[in-house]
Amino acid sequence: MTKRRLYHGIYEIQIGKKTIDIALLYGFNTYAGFFKAFKREFGCSPTKYLKLNTAKKPMAVNLIREAKIMLTQREIKQILSNWNLDSNLEIEDTFTLGGTAKSDNTWLINGKYIFKTGKNIAGLKTHIAISKELEKSGVLAATPIKTIEDEDFIIRDDKYFCLTNHIKGKFLTPEERYAGNRIEIGKKYGEAIGNLHKILKKQDKNLEVNDNNLLKTVLGWALPQTKITMEQWGCPLPDRFYEDFTENFSKLYNELPRHIIHRDPNPSNIMFHNDEVSGFIDFEISERNVRIFDPCYCATGILAEATTIADRFEKWDEILKGIITGYDSICKLTEAEKLAIPYVIYSIQMIFIAWLDGKEELKNLAMQNRKMLIWIWENKDKCFESL
């Protein structure tokens, strides 16, 4: 609620109302109180914020739209009656972000199925289509279990409900990813993504997915927003970072191989069984884009989820090297791709920073991604020299 008051306040200051009047109007005893609260939430003073941003009039809260999907076990059991399952159901929570966060839209059913709900019905259809093709190719995939009515999923109001196979195994914890031989662990991730890509490339003309341009996404949105956000939070990158990115990635981009990619191969979406990758989950945002995006995304995901590892930054280059080496052993990288790896990683970080801007519930994750981009840029020789 405090942040909404601040949004209202900064908008009214922008249109010319006196700061002290606004501070009092929105429940602050003094302008100093408003100033401190604003800086805590936005990383800078109201004056600096308005130099960097155009404040928008806050919209009324739509409680139905903003409410999280919350189901009781009784509701889950009632919905699962649409599938031919035993009446004695065991429902367990699932976890993401390396095991640090409980999922609010997936549950493990009887130890062998995943029950999932959401609103991205088009994305679910993409996931189902890709999973079925993977299964045909002999790859374990979270394919749907048919309902009693022989449907892949059901829709209630504006939400889908789907029951899929549970891929044997579990994702590695951050501690497991960083323990032992990090290069070899990285290779397993990279090889698995490479093998996935060989299948996805064969299906590139057969599956309907969004066709996206990473360079346009970054130059048109993520980079300008990142520049503002980094300045706003007092951690600006030098102009040469943005100039180098724009000049050199623009030269390389059209040479990069493209086909359908996973798009979200964070390490919590890659399952291991008996120390080997057993399968991938969550193809809802799969798209056609530069293929090197996936191994780079996996690498940044491992770093982002390793908040409990004290020296995670210093050891990350070994994991990155392993992932790229493993991927290259399956899908031979072109010279342009090798040169583009830093810029794809910068792209991923800028997209996250831009996307996280203003998302109060993900404030810590936003701060972490800003820190990651700065560290990767400042340590680019250590990270990329040996690739």
C-alpha positions, 0 to 999 in steps of 0.5 A, a space after each residue: 500500500 505504501 508503494 501505491 501511495 508513493 506512485 500517486 504522490 509522484 504523479 501529482 508532483 509531476 503535474 505541478 502540485 506542491 511536494 509538502 501538500 502531496 506528502 500530507 495528502 498521502 499520509 506522511 507527517 512531513 516531506 522528509 518522511 515522504 522522501 525517505 519512503 520514496 528513496 527506500 522504494 525507488 532507490 533515488 529522490 523524487 526529483 531524480 526519479 522524475 528526471 529519469 522517468 515519466 510518472 504515470 497515473 496509477 490505475 485502480 487495483 483490479 483485485 480479481 486480476 491481481 489475485 494469485 491463484 490459490 487452491 485448497 486441497 479440497 478444490 484440487 481434488 474436486 477438479 481432479 475428478 475430471 481425470 480417471 484417478 484413484 479417489 485416495 489422492 496424495 497432494 504435495 507442494 512443489 518448489 522452484 528457484 532452486 528449492 527456495 520458493 513454493 510454487 503456487 500453481 503446481 502440485 505433485 499428485 500421487 508421486 507421479 503426476 504434476 497438476 498445474 493451473 494458469 492463465 496462459 492457455 496459448 502457452 500451455 498449448 505450446 508446451 503440450 505440442 513440444 512435449 508430445 514431439 519430444 516424447 516421440 523422439 524418445 525424450 522424457 517429457 511432461 506430456 498431458 494425461 487425458 481427462 475422462 472426456 479425452 481432453 488434454 486440459 480443462 478450462 474453468 473461467 479464465 484458467 486452465 487445469 492440466 495433469 501431466 506426467 511427472 518426469 523422473 528425478 528432481 532439479 539439482 540444488 544450488 549446492 549440488 550445482 556448485 559442489 565438486 567438478 563445476 565444469 563437468 556439472 556444466 557440461 551435463 546441462 550444456 549437452 542436454 540443451 544441445 540434445 534438446 535443440 537437435 530435436 527442436 530444430 527438426 520440428 522448427 517448421 512443424 510447430 507454431 510458436 512466436 518468432 522473436 528478435 532478441 536484438 530488437 527486444 533489447 535495443 527497443 525496450 530492455 536496454 533503455 529501461 535498464 539504463 534508467 533503472 541502473 541510474 535510478 538505483 545508484 549503480 549506473 553502468 558506463 556509457 561504453 557498456 551500452 555503446 559496445 553492446 549496441 555496436 558489436 551485437 548489432 554486427 553479429 546478430 544476423 549471423 546467429 543460427 535460429 530455431 525453436 528454443 526452450 526460452 526458459 531453461 533455468 536450472 529448476 526446469 531441468 531434471 536430473 536422475 542418477 546424476 544425469 539429465 532426465 528431462 525438461 519441463 515448462 515449454 510455455 514460453 518457447 519461441 523461435 529465437 537465437 539458439 545460443 540464448 538457451 545455454 546462456 540463460 541456463 548459466 545465468 539462472 544457475 548464478 541467480 539461484 545460488 544466493 546461498 553460495 558464498 563464493 558463487 560469483 568467483 566460481 561461476 565462470 567454471 559452470 559457464 565454461 562447462 555449459 558452453 563446452 557441453 553445448 558445443 560438443 552437441 551443436 557446434 557453435 559458429 564463430 559468430 556465436 562464440 563472439 556473441 555469448 557475452 552480449 546474449 548474457 548481457 541481453 538476458 540480464 537487461 531483459 530481467 532488469 527491465 521486466 522486474 522494474 516496479 514489481 514490488 514482490 520481486 524487489 530482492 530478485 531485481 536487486 540481485 539481477 542488477 548486481 549480476 549484470 555489474 559483476 559480469 561486465 566488470 569481470 568479463 575477461 574472467 567470465 568469457 576469455 576461456 570460452 
